[in-house]
């Protein structure tokens, strides 16, 4: 599920081969795209370009591979931008040097996809063993100082951050090796950007959500800090899914277990980084009650 940051009541979500769009906060839904033989896996709206959204699909037969579809008009029309023989786990939009590009976290490494005509995915080298490890998640932070890109490695390989727009060989390790990080998200508070990392949890275990400042005013507090660690997992395997900037909740299995989680301001090392759940809470309640 993704929110349209330019239209407060517009949301996108996928079910099987269809992408649906709601323009009235979920009161009604209509098909905004259909991709035969595919399953909608992820949808991402561009935070700086109105109307630009990307959808990642996987083969409905379970065969290896992913496709990326792009719409410049909120789903009214679609263009297939890439067909890949490997799996895309996550996507994140960026605006670098005035041009839009899509970062792809995949099972064989990190790629960037330009929106120029005829462009193909280009591998972005994070570390030497990219193709053997791959990445679960990617997140982009934009600030006055530039664009930062973070990725979470598969096989508990840690989190890596580039402060140079996600260009190849500019990533540095920012810890978390040995932790099963599955999702990343960025939250803004003034000139500061915070990176959230959600860890996978097995049934009967506890979730861990960590936060780290990645840009903004200098602070004496550095490194990762655990914010939530006591939300008991009752599903087979799932992980927190932070939503758009400033509205943090959990998707999918999280909303089917023990109601709706909350983060207390007292538990956060930067209270200003925790905001109310805003419109996202409505979806959590809807999914919990279903």
Protein Blocks (a to p, Z undefined) as FASTA:
>chain_A
ZZdfklmkbccddehjbccddfegolaccdfbdcehiacfbdcddfkbghiacdddddfk
lpacddddddfegolaccdfbdcfbdcfbdcdddeehiacdddddfkbccdddfbehiac
ddddfbfklmmnopabdcddddfkbccdddddehhnapcddfehopahiacceejihiac
fbdcdddehjbccddddddddehiacddddddfbdjddfbecjddfblcbccfbfbdcdd
dddehiacdehjlmmggpiadddfklpmblmlpccekjmlmmmmmmmmZZ
